Amino acid sequence: MGVAALAGQASATTRIPVLVIGTGYGGAVAALRLAQAGVDVHMVEMGLAWDTPGPDGTIFANMTNPDHRSYWLRTKTKQPLSNFLGFPVDKDISRYTGILDAEEFSGITVYQGRGVGGGSLVNGGMAVTPRRERFRAVLPSVDVDEMYNVYYPRANAVLGVNTVDPVWWETAECYRFARVGRKHAQRSGLQFVFVPSVYDFDYMKREAAGSAPRSALAAEVIYGNNHGKKTLQQTYLALAKATGRVTISPLHKVTSVTPTAGGGYTVAIDWLDTAGNTTASVTTTAAKVFFAAGSVGTSKLLTKLKATGGLPGLNNEIGKGWGDNGNVMCGRANHMWDPTGALQASMPTAGIDNWDAGGAFAEVAPIPTGMETYASLYLSITKNPHRAEFSWNATTGKVDLNWRTAWKQPAIEAAKTIFDKINAKEGTIYRTDLFGFCKTWGDQLTYHPLGGAVLNKATDNYGRLHGHPGLYVIDGALIPGNTSVNPFVTITALAERNIENIIANDL
Ligand code: FDA
């Protein structure tokens, strides 16, 4: 079985053993392990398959020239760095089921990947395992030894995590920006750390040497990578499909899951065209359903189903505990003698770890514009304590999130423990032209939505939803708002842990 429409299987009399909503990290782990245990799995994904080149011969657009493929159902791009030298950089595009969703809620834009592979299609590949004590603080009900002895190693192995060759890195033109970042961090007495990645650094070496088509070195990242990055399509999902037990239906959006008389669940699904229109609405039944639609997707479905009576047994923890992983961005203006390089690899390799002293871990991020900008860019992950809640809005028929822009202030304060220090030492200033006109902080967004169906609260300690046997959450919605580092390795490792328990006890 491969990619398919759910058409032939949509009859109410056909019962799928397991339906997985979403094809990101949590969904891919569930599909692989269930299939290996002999269970047939059907995955439904609202985004595209992303397996066919467009008219320009490539599957994905790059960051310097976004087009219709780049955004989910928008007529104008919504770039995280919205301005340059104060001027807006967004441009008109045609509406399409593109790869990056900039989903707007009150006070925050949540960026998410859309398509087979979920966030793995658009992310920066930073594959970071948090320090043990930090993990313990995030998920106290989880056995830390098991996570670090079994599930983190398992996740890292299947994801294909690797590290950059430090000797090559020291002289590679494309990491000049990161070496400048290291120099500035170390001169201020801050800890500079390398981070692993799922981008194949041997491939990147060949890009730099001119012997392979460029991807990281051609500004490809948030709208997809045509080469080099090991997305879920190359790892978990490839292994899952190879079992012959996993079917994936792209452009299928789940709208409802309700108990079926006699057991199991009826799943309502809209078929979408590439303009986002619903071309048909079908139902199917499944014995078990895994919610793997991402923190936002899973929370929206469960919040709606609880409020509208579709899943009345869900408890009052649904929709709660949502956080932005403390994300905040900023840029610094370097001196003319500190150029960051016209050629910048789009894949970060390092960060500044000031978590213990200041509550911030800042990734040293590229600005791959193809020209010298004299800017250093950082995405900080901070210990922001604020948590928001999803709620059903009966008037609009949509799910709201009660985040407030002002809630980013603790994140800004934490990031300043790094960058005020560096600016003071270097005699430099913040860039104020990247996130608007005279705006220092990129505090309008997150790349790392987490929570909304928190482990051991909305679910049991392994992701079983309370009140409805056979329903599970297995994605970033389980993690209560923060992981202290970039989240996908933790989401994957936790899914590995949970699915093992579920297979052993429920199937
Ligand atoms: P994920 O979001 O991956 O998958 C959910 C899937 O469900 C999506 O494919 C979605 O389309 C689908 N879906 C949603 N609702 C649906 C419905 N109703 N019906 C059917 N399908 C539905 N992390 C990290 O660790 N290192 C990094 O470097 C980065 N960098 C980064 C950059 C950018 C630009 C972004 C947007 C994100 C990152 N991340 C990251 C974050 C990381 O990608 C994210 O945490 C994970 O993808 C989340 O994994 P999940 O399994 O929770 O859901």
Boltz pocket constraint, residues with backbone or C-beta under 6 A from the ligand:
constraints:
  - pocket:
      binder: B
      contacts: [[A, 21], [A, 22], [A, 23], [A, 24], [A, 25], [A, 26], [A, 27], [A, 44], [A, 45], [A, 46], [A, 47], [A, 111], [A, 112], [A, 113], [A, 114], [A, 115], [A, 116], [A, 117], [A, 118], [A, 119], [A, 120], [A, 122], [A, 123], [A, 124], [A, 125], [A, 126], [A, 127], [A, 128], [A, 222], [A, 252], [A, 253], [A, 254], [A, 255], [A, 292], [A, 293], [A, 294], [A, 295], [A, 297], [A, 298], [A, 301], [A, 446], [A, 447], [A, 448], [A, 449], [A, 474], [A, 475], [A, 476], [A, 477], [A, 486], [A, 487], [A, 488], [A, 489], [A, 491]]
      max_distance: 6.0
